[in-house]
Amino acid sequence: MKKKILTATTLVTVALFAAACGSQTGDAPQTADVEESTADTAGTEETNVGMANPWRDCTEEEATQYTVNGFKAPEGATNVRWSLMEAADPNTLPGTMVQLTYDLDNAEITAREQSVSGEEITDISGAYYDWTVSNEGTLANWAGGYMPFKSYRYVGDNEYVDLILWFDIETGYAYSVCAQAPDLDGFDIQAVAEQMYDPEKQEWASIPDDESEENPEYTGEAIEEYAEDVAPSIDISGCDTFTQIVDKKLEDGMGYANASLLDTDVLLVSSGVFDDLEGGYNAIDAAVFEYKDGVPFEVGKICSGGTAYPISVNNGYLYTGSNHWICKYAMADDKLMIMERASVEYDTDGNGTYHYESEDGGDYSSIDSAEAEKIFDDLMSEMFDGEIVAFNKVSR
């Protein structure tokens, strides 16, 4: 089920490099594929005179609409400016790039966030240098303090450049923070990235707190509520068939797919799709419909935590997931329910506690963390051994 890892994005132009931190030539880590070489920017400068600037200024509130786990300017930042480079197609990857620039400690900072294809760190900075040193580690704050990063420093005759990159596998968003100054001795790019974490912009910030002591963010109720927020709400009145829903109700860029859940044929409708890198489309959210009394009827909504976990089917069951939870859905009494859910939460020392829930009517209160972890791994294997649901993209 796993797709070939892609560390490249194709939405790169000479104008983008010019707007990036430094826009210097050289070898970049995990760099994006480009349609033309950037090894000689001087040679392309003249040919690109008059090109339209792909960036436009925006407010922080507008920028937040294009991100999932967004960042903020750290304390002490000055000359703060937000901008966007909008995607040619908002329903495919790579998505709209958000950029934040500011000054801090005599350094010019450029931070970027963009949804991309692939499952590992991707360089979206546009900063190309022959890096002097590199480092790897884990960011505090981001992903509960367990976000892997790669960082680089360039030391030139008249300038220093620091770059830090990370990738949120749950959401499919890549990040970069680049700092440039005549001297960055003592400057800590990792600390800057950690200070840019904004809890109010994180994916789960809008989900109400749960009074349960058992892993509140990832309870079945919280996941169902999140699915209600992200999956499309469609008024199917007047539609007698799945085909009529697709033809009459779906908007440009949405996706749809047919699937068989045990003995029930269903229609899945997603708010959008992403390229599966093999000529097709996948999705991470869907409203699910079946036929009841001969007409379409909504039975529920589902979601995953990011593009690394596309909706899949295995032996008649639907699966969604994230780094922290996995859900197995089944049809029962004209309702799509979470048949099994396993999740994990980490303490400040990185120790994981696993939880398990089921709606099959059984008593699982005696299941401890070790047994729940085994179920978590088993469910994750079932999802990845299953078939990714192939969606059709609506084009109006």
TIGU-682537 format. One line per 4 residues: their letters; for each residue x, y, z of N, C-alpha, C. Coordinates in steps of 0.02 Angstrom, whole numbers, plus 50000, padded with zeros to 5 digits. Example, Ala and Ser with C-alpha at 12.3 -4.5 7.8 and 13.67 -1.06 7.14 Angstrom:
AS = 50660,49716,50390,50615,49775,50390,50660,49835,50390 ~ 50642,49888,50354,50684,49947,50357,50645,50002,50394 $
//
This chain:
MKKK = 50041,49940,50000,50000,50000,50000,50043,50063,50000 ~ 50100,50061,50035,50143,50118,50039,50165,50140,49970 ~ 50161,50205,49957,50183,50232,49894,50258,50245,49897 ~ 50290,50249,49839,50360,50266,49836,50370,50335,49865 $
ILTA = 50418,50342,49909,50429,50405,49943,50453,50457,49892 ~ 50421,50514,49893,50438,50569,49848,50460,50627,49890 ~ 50522,50650,49879,50547,50707,49918,50548,50770,49876 ~ 50511,50770,49820,50515,50827,49775,50448,50860,49767 $
TTLV = 50450,50924,49758,50392,50961,49736,50409,50995,49671 ~ 50359,51006,49630,50373,51032,49563,50356,51106,49556 ~ 50325,51135,49607,50304,51204,49601,50361,51250,49621 ~ 50413,51254,49579,50471,51294,49593,50487,51336,49532 $
TVAL = 50496,51401,49541,50513,51445,49487,50572,51488,49507 ~ 50603,51520,49457,50659,51564,49472,50636,51620,49517 ~ 50575,51643,49506,50549,51697,49549,50543,51674,49621 ~ 50525,51611,49631,50521,51584,49699,50589,51585,49732 $
FAAA = 50642,51565,49695,50709,51566,49724,50729,51636,49744 ~ 50711,51685,49702,50729,51754,49716,50697,51779,49781 ~ 50638,51753,49797,50603,51774,49857,50626,51735,49918 ~ 50664,51682,49908,50684,51639,49964,50743,51668,50001 $
CGSQ = 50758,51637,50058,50814,51659,50099,50879,51651,50061 ~ 50909,51705,50042,50975,51703,50012,50974,51695,49937 ~ 50932,51652,49910,50929,51635,49839,50998,51625,49811 ~ 51041,51589,49848,51109,51576,49827,51113,51510,49791 $
TGDA = 51162,51500,49750,51170,51436,49716,51207,51387,49761 ~ 51204,51323,49742,51238,51272,49780,51194,51212,49788 ~ 51218,51162,49826,51181,51100,49835,51132,51108,49893 ~ 51069,51090,49882,51018,51096,49934,51000,51027,49961 $
PQTA = 50985,51021,50026,50965,50956,50054,50894,50938,50035 ~ 50884,50875,50012,50816,50851,49999,50778,50900,49955 ~ 50811,50926,49904,50782,50983,49868,50727,50961,49821 ~ 50686,51010,49804,50631,50997,49758,50657,50991,49687 $
DVEE = 50624,50949,49647,50640,50945,49576,50622,51010,49543 ~ 50661,51031,49495,50646,51092,49459,50644,51079,49385 ~ 50606,51119,49349,50598,51109,49278,50658,51135,49239 ~ 50697,51181,49270,50759,51204,49239,50810,51211,49294 $
STAD = 50874,51205,49276,50927,51206,49325,50931,51274,49358 ~ 50946,51274,49423,50956,51336,49460,51030,51345,49477 ~ 51072,51306,49445,51143,51309,49461,51175,51374,49438 ~ 51142,51410,49393,51170,51473,49368,51114,51524,49366 $
TAGT = 51099,51554,49424,51044,51603,49426,51061,51665,49386 ~ 51125,51681,49382,51144,51740,49344,51125,51733,49271 ~ 51131,51671,49246,51116,51659,49175,51042,51664,49160 ~ 51000,51653,49212,50928,51654,49200,50896,51720,49218 $
EETN = 50936,51764,49251,50909,51827,49274,50880,51868,49218 ~ 50919,51873,49163,50897,51916,49108,50836,51888,49074 ~ 50833,51821,49066,50777,51791,49029,50712,51795,49069 ~ 50717,51807,49135,50657,51807,49176,50635,51878,49196 $
VGMA = 50667,51929,49167,50646,51997,49180,50574,52005,49156 ~ 50532,52034,49197,50463,52045,49178,50416,51989,49199 ~ 50443,51934,49230,50400,51881,49254,50356,51908,49311 ~ 50294,51887,49313,50249,51908,49365,50271,51880,49432 $
NPWR = 50268,51919,49485,50285,51896,49552,50232,51846,49575 ~ 50251,51784,49590,50201,51735,49610,50175,51746,49680 ~ 50207,51790,49719,50187,51802,49788,50140,51861,49792 ~ 50094,51859,49840,50052,51917,49856,50047,51923,49931 $
DCTE = 50046,51985,49955,50039,51997,50026,49971,51974,50052 ~ 49969,51954,50115,49907,51934,50146,49910,51947,50221 ~ 49855,51938,50254,49854,51944,50327,49870,51877,50358 ~ 49886,51877,50422,49898,51814,50458,49835,51771,50458 $
EEAT = 49777,51803,50465,49714,51765,50466,49703,51731,50399 ~ 49718,51764,50344,49710,51733,50278,49760,51676,50269 ~ 49821,51686,50291,49872,51634,50285,49851,51571,50322 ~ 49819,51580,50380,49798,51523,50420,49748,51479,50384 $
QYTV = 49710,51507,50338,49661,51469,50300,49694,51417,50254 ~ 49757,51426,50239,49793,51381,50193,49838,51332,50230 ~ 49835,51332,50296,49878,51288,50335,49836,51244,50381 ~ 49868,51192,50408,49836,51150,50458,49868,51164,50525 $
NGFK = 49931,51148,50533,49968,51162,50594,50014,51222,50581 ~ 49985,51282,50585,50021,51342,50566,50071,51366,50618 ~ 50114,51413,50597,50162,51443,50642,50145,51516,50655 ~ 50185,51548,50697,50177,51618,50713,50246,51650,50716 $
APEG = 50248,51717,50715,50311,51752,50726,50330,51748,50799 ~ 50392,51733,50815,50412,51726,50886,50415,51794,50921 ~ 50417,51792,50986,50422,51853,51025,50486,51890,51007 ~ 50480,51955,50998,50538,51996,50980,50546,52008,50905 $
ATNV = 50504,51975,50864,50509,51984,50792,50485,52054,50772 ~ 50518,52082,50722,50498,52147,50695,50491,52141,50619 ~ 50460,52193,50589,50449,52194,50516,50415,52130,50492 ~ 50363,52109,50529,50328,52046,50514,50285,52056,50451 $
RWSL = 50290,52008,50406,50252,52012,50343,50231,51942,50322 ~ 50166,51935,50304,50140,51871,50280,50126,51876,50205 ~ 50136,51821,50169,50122,51820,50098,50104,51749,50076 ~ 50076,51743,50016,50053,51679,49988,50078,51671,49918 $
MEAA = 50093,51609,49899,50101,51591,49828,50049,51537,49815 ~ 49994,51557,49783,49937,51512,49776,49951,51456,49727 ~ 49926,51396,49743,49934,51338,49699,49893,51348,49635 ~ 49918,51321,49580,49882,51326,49517,49815,51289,49522 $
DPNT = 49815,51233,49559,49754,51194,49570,49748,51183,49645 ~ 49699,51214,49678,49694,51208,49751,49677,51139,49776 ~ 49659,51092,49731,49637,51026,49752,49690,50972,49739 ~ 49749,50992,49716,49803,50944,49706,49866,50969,49740 $
LPGT = 49916,50925,49745,49978,50942,49778,50032,50957,49726 ~ 50080,51001,49744,50087,51038,49806,50035,51094,49811 ~ 50020,51113,49873,49968,51163,49885,49995,51234,49889 ~ 49953,51279,49909,49972,51349,49917,50027,51355,49970 $
MVQL = 50079,51394,49954,50133,51403,50001,50122,51467,50042 ~ 50128,51461,50108,50123,51517,50153,50193,51538,50173 ~ 50205,51603,50174,50272,51629,50191,50266,51684,50244 ~ 50309,51680,50294,50314,51730,50347,50385,51756,50348 $
TYDL = 50394,51821,50342,50460,51850,50348,50462,51899,50406 ~ 50519,51904,50439,50527,51950,50495,50600,51957,50511 ~ 50616,52006,50553,50684,52016,50577,50688,51996,50650 ~ 50744,51963,50668,50753,51941,50737,50827,51936,50752 $
DNAE = 50849,51970,50804,50919,51967,50825,50966,51983,50768 ~ 50951,52035,50729,50992,52058,50673,50994,52009,50615 ~ 50949,51960,50615,50946,51912,50560,50880,51922,50522 ~ 50882,51910,50457,50822,51910,50416,50796,51838,50412 $
ITAR = 50733,51828,50432,50704,51761,50436,50650,51752,50383 ~ 50651,51695,50350,50598,51676,50303,50573,51607,50322 ~ 50509,51602,50340,50478,51538,50359,50424,51520,50308 ~ 50419,51456,50291,50371,51433,50242,50335,51370,50266 $
EQSV = 50274,51362,50241,50235,51301,50254,50196,51286,50190 ~ 50194,51221,50171,50159,51201,50111,50142,51127,50114 ~ 50082,51108,50091,50064,51038,50086,50099,51009,50025 ~ 50130,50950,50033,50170,50920,49980,50156,50845,49975 $
SGEE = 50178,50815,49921,50175,50742,49915,50235,50712,49951 ~ 50229,50648,49967,50285,50613,49998,50275,50602,50071 ~ 50325,50572,50102,50320,50553,50172,50383,50569,50212 ~ 50424,50615,50187,50484,50633,50224,50500,50707,50213 $
ITDI = 50550,50730,50248,50568,50801,50247,50584,50823,50176 ~ 50552,50878,50156,50560,50906,50089,50581,50979,50096 ~ 50630,51000,50057,50654,51069,50060,50611,51114,50017 ~ 50572,51158,50048,50531,51207,50012,50559,51277,50021 $
SGAY = 50619,51283,50048,50647,51349,50066,50667,51390,50005 ~ 50689,51356,49952,50717,51392,49894,50786,51419,49907 ~ 50817,51400,49963,50885,51423,49980,50935,51369,49960 ~ 50980,51385,49915,51026,51335,49888,51098,51357,49901 $
YDWT = 51130,51322,49946,51198,51337,49967,51239,51273,49970 ~ 51305,51281,49967,51350,51225,49984,51357,51227,50060 ~ 51314,51188,50093,51310,51193,50166,51375,51173,50199 ~ 51395,51212,50248,51458,51199,50283,51451,51143,50333 $
VSNE = 51396,51144,50372,51383,51092,50421,51309,51074,50419 ~ 51292,51015,50446,51222,50994,50450,51211,50959,50517 ~ 51147,50953,50535,51130,50923,50599,51060,50893,50594 ~ 51044,50846,50638,50977,50817,50643,50958,50814,50717 $
GTLA = 50893,50817,50729,50869,50814,50797,50794,50812,50800 ~ 50767,50832,50857,50695,50832,50868,50673,50899,50896 ~ 50621,50929,50866,50596,50993,50888,50552,50985,50950 ~ 50560,51029,50998,50512,51033,51053,50449,51067,51027 $
NWAG = 50395,51058,51064,50329,51087,51048,50295,51051,50990 ~ 50325,51052,50931,50294,51022,50872,50285,50947,50882 ~ 50226,50921,50864,50210,50850,50869,50223,50824,50940 ~ 50205,50865,50989,50213,50844,51058,50286,50839,51080 $
GYMP = 50330,50871,51043,50401,50870,51060,50440,50815,51026 ~ 50410,50784,50974,50443,50727,50941,50444,50737,50865 ~ 50455,50798,50843,50456,50813,50771,50528,50810,50746 ~ 50546,50762,50703,50614,50760,50676,50629,50821,50632 $
FKSY = 50691,50845,50635,50711,50901,50592,50780,50888,50563 ~ 50796,50926,50511,50863,50929,50484,50882,51003,50480 ~ 50943,51019,50499,50965,51088,50497,51033,51094,50463 ~ 51047,51154,50437,51107,51166,50397,51132,51236,50410 $
RYVG = 51198,51244,50404,51228,51311,50410,51278,51321,50353 ~ 51274,51380,50323,51323,51401,50273,51363,51458,50302 ~ 51429,51453,50297,51474,51505,50321,51512,51532,50261 ~ 51497,51594,50241,51531,51626,50186,51577,51681,50209 $
DNEY = 51607,51715,50162,51653,51769,50179,51617,51827,50211 ~ 51555,51840,50187,51519,51900,50211,51451,51884,50239 ~ 51433,51820,50245,51366,51804,50270,51364,51735,50300 ~ 51316,51726,50343,51297,51662,50371,51225,51648,50349 $
VDLI = 51209,51584,50338,51140,51564,50325,51126,51501,50365 ~ 51071,51502,50403,51047,51442,50439,50981,51420,50409 ~ 50971,51355,50404,50909,51327,50377,50888,51268,50419 ~ 50824,51264,50436,50796,51207,50471,50734,51184,50435 $
LWFD = 50727,51118,50426,50671,51089,50389,50638,51035,50431 ~ 50572,51030,50426,50536,50974,50456,50473,50959,50416 ~ 50444,50900,50429,50385,50877,50392,50337,50844,50439 ~ 50274,50865,50437,50222,50837,50480,50188,50781,50440 $
IETG = 50205,50719,50456,50180,50663,50417,50104,50654,50426 ~ 50077,50678,50481,50005,50671,50492,49965,50715,50444 ~ 49990,50775,50431,49953,50822,50389,49979,50827,50318 ~ 50042,50805,50307,50071,50811,50240,50099,50880,50226 $
YAYS = 50113,50920,50278,50140,50987,50269,50215,50989,50283 ~ 50251,51023,50238,50323,51034,50246,50335,51104,50273 ~ 50389,51112,50312,50406,51176,50343,50480,51192,50331 ~ 50494,51256,50325,50564,51278,50323,50569,51345,50359 $
VCAQ = 50624,51355,50394,50641,51420,50423,50713,51435,50405 ~ 50724,51492,50373,50791,51510,50349,50810,51578,50379 ~ 50871,51582,50404,50896,51644,50434,50960,51665,50398 ~ 50966,51730,50385,51024,51757,50349,51048,51820,50384 $
APDL = 51114,51824,50395,51144,51882,50428,51219,51883,50414 ~ 51252,51940,50424,51325,51942,50416,51360,51895,50464 ~ 51330,51884,50522,51360,51840,50573,51304,51808,50614 ~ 51301,51741,50616,51251,51705,50655,51283,51667,50712 $
DGFD = 51343,51686,50732,51376,51653,50787,51333,51659,50850 ~ 51315,51603,50880,51272,51602,50939,51198,51601,50924 ~ 51180,51607,50860,51109,51606,50841,51085,51533,50840 ~ 51025,51520,50866,50998,51451,50872,50935,51445,50830 $
IQAV = 50942,51420,50769,50885,51413,50723,50834,51363,50750 ~ 50856,51312,50787,50810,51263,50816,50765,51297,50867 ~ 50793,51339,50909,50754,51374,50960,50703,51421,50927 ~ 50722,51452,50872,50676,51496,50837,50617,51456,50810 $
AEQM = 50631,51399,50779,50577,51356,50752,50530,51333,50808 ~ 50558,51316,50866,50517,51295,50922,50473,51351,50949 ~ 50499,51413,50948,50460,51470,50972,50405,51490,50923 ~ 50410,51466,50861,50359,51482,50810,50298,51437,50816 $
YDPE = 50300,51386,50857,50242,51342,50868,50185,51382,50898 ~ 50126,51375,50868,50066,51411,50892,50012,51360,50909 ~ 50000,51346,50973,49950,51295,50991,49880,51310,50966 ~ 49864,51375,50958,49797,51394,50935,49786,51378,50861 $
KQEW = 49839,51366,50824,49832,51350,50753,49839,51276,50738 ~ 49844,51235,50789,49855,51164,50778,49790,51129,50760 ~ 49798,51072,50727,49742,51035,50698,49686,51021,50747 ~ 49704,51004,50810,49654,50983,50858,49630,51039,50903 $
ASIP = 49652,51101,50889,49636,51157,50934,49562,51171,50937 ~ 49526,51156,50882,49454,51172,50881,49411,51118,50912 ~ 49441,51062,50931,49402,51007,50961,49392,51020,51035 ~ 49331,51020,51059,49319,51033,51130,49354,50983,51175 $
DDES = 49373,51006,51235,49405,50961,51282,49356,50907,51304 ~ 49382,50848,51316,49342,50792,51339,49358,50780,51412 ~ 49308,50768,51452,49320,50759,51523,49352,50691,51539 ~ 49351,50646,51490,49379,50580,51501,49453,50584,51515 $
EENP = 49478,50544,51561,49550,50542,51574,49586,50498,51524 ~ 49548,50461,51483,49580,50415,51437,49591,50448,51369 ~ 49651,50475,51360,49673,50499,51295,49620,50542,51261 ~ 49600,50599,51290,49542,50636,51266,49545,50658,51193 $
EYTG = 49604,50678,51168,49607,50702,51100,49591,50648,51048 ~ 49604,50586,51065,49598,50533,51016,49545,50481,51033 ~ 49496,50501,51073,49439,50457,51085,49399,50452,51021 ~ 49358,50400,51016,49315,50392,50958,49270,50452,50948 $
EAIE = 49245,50481,51004,49201,50539,50999,49238,50598,50968 ~ 49300,50609,50988,49338,50665,50962,49352,50656,50887 ~ 49369,50595,50867,49383,50582,50797,49320,50591,50755 ~ 49263,50567,50780,49201,50575,50744,49183,50650,50737 $
EYAE = 49196,50688,50789,49181,50760,50786,49227,50794,50736 ~ 49289,50773,50735,49336,50802,50686,49314,50785,50615 ~ 49291,50723,50604,49267,50703,50538,49207,50745,50517 ~ 49164,50761,50564,49107,50803,50548,49129,50872,50524 $
DVAP = 49185,50895,50552,49209,50962,50533,49242,50963,50465 ~ 49279,50910,50447,49320,50913,50386,49287,50880,50325 ~ 49246,50828,50336,49213,50795,50279,49156,50839,50254 ~ 49139,50835,50190,49088,50880,50162,49018,50865,50188 $
SIDI = 48979,50918,50195,48907,50912,50210,48869,50924,50146 ~ 48830,50876,50124,48798,50879,50059,48723,50868,50067 ~ 48684,50914,50039,48612,50907,50037,48595,50865,49976 ~ 48575,50802,49987,48562,50757,49931,48488,50752,49915 $
SGCD = 48449,50799,49940,48377,50797,49923,48368,50801,49848 ~ 48321,50761,49823,48308,50759,49751,48352,50711,49713 ~ 48398,50677,49748,48442,50629,49715,48418,50558,49729 ~ 48405,50520,49676,48381,50451,49684,48437,50400,49675 $
TFTQ = 48495,50422,49652,48551,50376,49639,48617,50409,49659 ~ 48668,50368,49667,48735,50394,49679,48756,50439,49621 ~ 48741,50417,49561,48760,50456,49502,48731,50526,49503 ~ 48669,50532,49526,48639,50599,49530,48674,50642,49582 $
IVDK = 48697,50612,49637,48734,50650,49687,48797,50679,49655 ~ 48832,50637,49618,48894,50658,49586,48880,50713,49534 ~ 48829,50701,49493,48814,50748,49438,48784,50814,49462 ~ 48743,50811,49514,48705,50870,49534,48733,50908,49594 $
KLED = 48767,50872,49639,48784,50902,49703,48858,50917,49715 ~ 48901,50883,49679,48973,50891,49693,49002,50950,49656 ~ 49048,50984,49689,49079,51044,49661,49148,51027,49633 ~ 49173,51073,49593,49238,51064,49561,49292,51051,49614 $
GMGY = 49334,51000,49602,49388,50984,49647,49372,50932,49699 ~ 49307,50918,49711,49289,50866,49758,49304,50797,49728 ~ 49300,50745,49769,49313,50678,49745,49258,50630,49763 ~ 49254,50575,49726,49204,50524,49741,49231,50455,49723 $
ANAS = 49206,50405,49757,49228,50336,49745,49174,50288,49768 ~ 49171,50231,49736,49127,50177,49757,49167,50125,49794 ~ 49138,50096,49845,49171,50043,49883,49119,49994,49908 ~ 49143,49934,49924,49099,49882,49950,49121,49866,50021 $
LLDT = 49075,49878,50069,49089,49863,50139,49048,49802,50158 ~ 49083,49745,50159,49050,49680,50169,48995,49672,50117 ~ 48932,49673,50136,48878,49664,50087,48845,49730,50066 ~ 48877,49786,50083,48846,49851,50070,48888,49891,50021 $
DVLL = 48856,49914,49966,48890,49959,49920,48881,50031,49943 ~ 48935,50068,49946,48932,50137,49971,48965,50185,49922 ~ 48946,50248,49928,48978,50303,49891,49015,50346,49941 ~ 49079,50359,49927,49119,50402,49969,49129,50469,49932 $
VSSG = 49114,50524,49966,49122,50590,49936,49171,50630,49979 ~ 49226,50652,49950,49277,50689,49988,49275,50763,49971 ~ 49299,50803,50019,49302,50875,50008,49355,50894,49957 ~ 49404,50851,49947,49457,50862,49898,49499,50800,49892 $
VFDD = 49543,50797,49843,49585,50740,49831,49658,50762,49824 ~ 49703,50714,49828,49774,50728,49815,49802,50675,49769 ~ 49853,50694,49732,49885,50650,49682,49918,50592,49717 ~ 49904,50530,49694,49935,50472,49725,50003,50455,49695 $
LEGG = 50028,50497,49650,50093,50490,49617,50095,50434,49567 ~ 50038,50404,49553,50035,50349,49504,49980,50362,49453 ~ 49961,50424,49446,49910,50442,49397,49839,50443,49423 ~ 49830,50434,49487,49763,50433,49516,49757,50480,49575 $
YNAI = 49701,50474,49612,49689,50519,49668,49667,50479,49729 ~ 49688,50503,49788,49667,50476,49852,49635,50532,49893 ~ 49608,50514,49951,49576,50564,49994,49585,50545,50067 ~ 49577,50594,50111,49584,50581,50183,49520,50599,50221 $
DAAV = 49467,50617,50186,49403,50627,50219,49347,50607,50172 ~ 49290,50591,50200,49233,50572,50157,49168,50570,50196 ~ 49115,50591,50162,49047,50576,50184,49027,50511,50149 ~ 48996,50466,50185,48982,50399,50159,48907,50389,50152 $
FEYK = 48887,50363,50093,48816,50353,50078,48803,50281,50059 ~ 48745,50255,50079,48721,50191,50055,48649,50200,50029 ~ 48622,50147,50000,48552,50148,49980,48509,50122,50037 ~ 48456,50160,50053,48407,50139,50103,48338,50151,50073 $
DGVP = 48300,50097,50070,48233,50100,50039,48238,50125,49968 ~ 48292,50108,49935,48300,50123,49864,48328,50191,49848 ~ 48343,50233,49898,48370,50299,49885,48433,50309,49927 ~ 48478,50356,49907,48539,50367,49944,48525,50395,50014 $
FEVG = 48569,50375,50061,48561,50394,50131,48630,50400,50162 ~ 48644,50455,50197,48709,50463,50228,48714,50421,50291 ~ 48768,50382,50296,48778,50338,50354,48833,50362,50400 ~ 48872,50412,50380,48925,50436,50424,48979,50473,50386 $
KICS = 49027,50499,50425,49085,50533,50397,49149,50505,50428 ~ 49202,50508,50389,49266,50481,50411,49322,50530,50394 ~ 49379,50522,50427,49437,50564,50412,49500,50528,50435 ~ 49556,50548,50403,49622,50529,50426,49658,50592,50449 $
GGTA = 49717,50582,50480,49754,50639,50506,49801,50671,50456 ~ 49809,50643,50396,49854,50671,50346,49861,50626,50286 ~ 49896,50651,50234,49900,50614,50171,49942,50550,50177 ~ 49979,50541,50231,50015,50478,50241,49968,50421,50257 $
YPIS = 49904,50438,50271,49855,50388,50290,49792,50395,50247 ~ 49797,50382,50182,49738,50387,50139,49686,50335,50158 ~ 49623,50350,50146,49568,50303,50160,49580,50238,50124 ~ 49572,50182,50159,49584,50117,50128,49529,50068,50149 $
VNNG = 49526,50012,50112,49478,49959,50126,49515,49893,50130 ~ 49497,49852,50179,49527,49786,50185,49474,49738,50210 ~ 49459,49688,50169,49409,49637,50187,49342,49667,50206 ~ 49322,49719,50170,49256,49748,50182,49252,49799,50237 $
YLYT = 49309,49818,50266,49310,49868,50320,49348,49930,50295 ~ 49324,49989,50316,49358,50052,50301,49409,50067,50355 ~ 49465,50099,50335,49517,50117,50383,49537,50190,50374 ~ 49547,50225,50429,49578,50291,50429,49628,50291,50487 $
GSNH = 49675,50339,50484,49725,50339,50537,49767,50402,50539 ~ 49813,50402,50587,49863,50455,50595,49921,50424,50633 ~ 49970,50465,50651,50026,50438,50691,50002,50414,50759 ~ 49946,50441,50783,49925,50428,50852,49863,50385,50859 $
WICK = 49828,50372,50804,49768,50331,50810,49753,50295,50744 ~ 49714,50242,50750,49693,50203,50691,49621,50181,50703 ~ 49578,50190,50652,49508,50173,50659,49488,50122,50606 ~ 49450,50072,50627,49422,50021,50582,49346,50029,50584 $
YAMA = 49317,50043,50526,49245,50058,50522,49207,49998,50493 ~ 49146,49989,50518,49102,49937,50493,49031,49964,50488 ~ 48991,49935,50444,48921,49954,50437,48879,49913,50485 ~ 48832,49947,50520,48786,49913,50565,48724,49955,50573 $
DDKL = 48666,49925,50557,48602,49959,50565,48601,50027,50531 ~ 48622,50027,50467,48622,50088,50426,48664,50144,50457 ~ 48718,50125,50490,48764,50174,50519,48835,50149,50511 ~ 48879,50196,50493,48950,50180,50490,48980,50194,50559 $
MIME = 49004,50142,50592,49029,50151,50660,49102,50131,50664 ~ 49136,50159,50714,49205,50139,50728,49203,50072,50763 ~ 49216,50019,50726,49214,49952,50755,49271,49943,50805 ~ 49331,49967,50786,49389,49964,50831,49429,50028,50824 $
RASV = 49456,50052,50880,49499,50110,50880,49555,50098,50930 ~ 49617,50108,50906,49675,50104,50950,49713,50170,50944 ~ 49742,50192,50999,49777,50256,50999,49834,50255,51048 ~ 49877,50306,51043,49934,50311,51088,49943,50384,51107 $
EYDT = 49960,50396,51170,49979,50463,51193,50046,50458,51227 ~ 50086,50512,51223,50154,50512,51250,50160,50562,51307 ~ 50199,50543,51357,50213,50590,51411,50274,50631,51393 ~ 50295,50675,51439,50351,50720,51424,50417,50683,51416 $
DGNG = 50421,50622,51439,50482,50582,51431,50481,50538,51369 ~ 50427,50543,51330,50422,50505,51269,50395,50435,51278 ~ 50368,50419,51337,50339,50353,51350,50267,50351,51324 ~ 50251,50300,51284,50185,50295,51255,50138,50252,51297 $
TYHY = 50076,50276,51303,50023,50237,51334,49970,50224,51282 ~ 49953,50161,51272,49907,50142,51218,49837,50128,51246 ~ 49787,50142,51204,49717,50134,51224,49679,50098,51168 ~ 49626,50064,51188,49586,50027,51140,49512,50034,51156 $
ESED = 49472,50045,51104,49400,50049,51111,49368,50007,51056 ~ 49309,49980,51070,49271,49943,51020,49197,49955,51031 ~ 49160,49955,50976,49087,49964,50979,49050,49899,50965 ~ 49084,49842,50976,49051,49779,50963,49013,49753,51024 $
GGDY = 49009,49793,51077,48971,49774,51136,49011,49737,51189 ~ 49074,49722,51176,49114,49685,51224,49143,49730,51278 ~ 49168,49699,51331,49200,49735,51386,49275,49730,51378 ~ 49308,49786,51364,49380,49786,51353,49416,49828,51406 $
SSID = 49385,49838,51461,49414,49879,51514,49477,49848,51543 ~ 49485,49784,51535,49544,49751,51565,49605,49752,51520 ~ 49598,49778,51458,49654,49780,51412,49705,49832,51435 ~ 49767,49810,51445,49819,49857,51468,49855,49888,51408 $
SAEA = 49903,49932,51422,49937,49968,51369,49975,49922,51321 ~ 50006,49869,51349,50045,49824,51307,50000,49787,51257 ~ 49942,49765,51280,49896,49730,51236,49866,49778,51185 ~ 49851,49840,51207,49824,49890,51162,49875,49909,51109 $
EKIF = 49939,49909,51127,49991,49923,51078,49993,49870,51024 ~ 49985,49807,51043,49984,49754,50993,49925,49762,50946 ~ 49867,49780,50973,49808,49792,50931,49820,49851,50885 ~ 49851,49904,50911,49869,49963,50871,49911,49942,50811 $
DDLM = 49963,49902,50824,50006,49880,50769,49969,49836,50720 ~ 49925,49792,50746,49887,49748,50702,49840,49788,50657 ~ 49806,49837,50686,49760,49878,50646,49798,49920,50595 ~ 49856,49945,50614,49896,49983,50566,49918,49938,50508 $
SEMF = 49936,49877,50523,49955,49830,50470,49896,49814,50425 ~ 49838,49806,50454,49778,49794,50413,49765,49852,50365 ~ 49774,49913,50391,49762,49971,50348,49812,49973,50290 ~ 49876,49964,50305,49927,49970,50254,49930,49909,50208 $
DGEI = 49902,49852,50230,49897,49794,50186,49835,49797,50143 ~ 49790,49843,50158,49728,49849,50120,49738,49886,50054 ~ 49683,49901,50022,49684,49936,49958,49664,50009,49968 ~ 49707,50054,49947,49690,50124,49951,49632,50139,49904 $
VAFN = 49582,50174,49930,49523,50189,49889,49542,50240,49835 ~ 49529,50223,49773,49545,50266,49716,49485,50313,49704 ~ 49497,50377,49710,49445,50427,49701,49448,50457,49631 ~ 49390,50477,49608,49385,50516,49547,49380,50590,49566 $
KVSR = 49414,50633,49528,49413,50703,49541,49359,50737,49499 ~ 49318,50778,49531,49264,50813,49497,49293,50873,49459 ~ 49279,50879,49395,49301,50936,49355,49239,50967,49322 ~ 49224,51028,49339,49166,51062,49312,49187,51113,49260 $
//
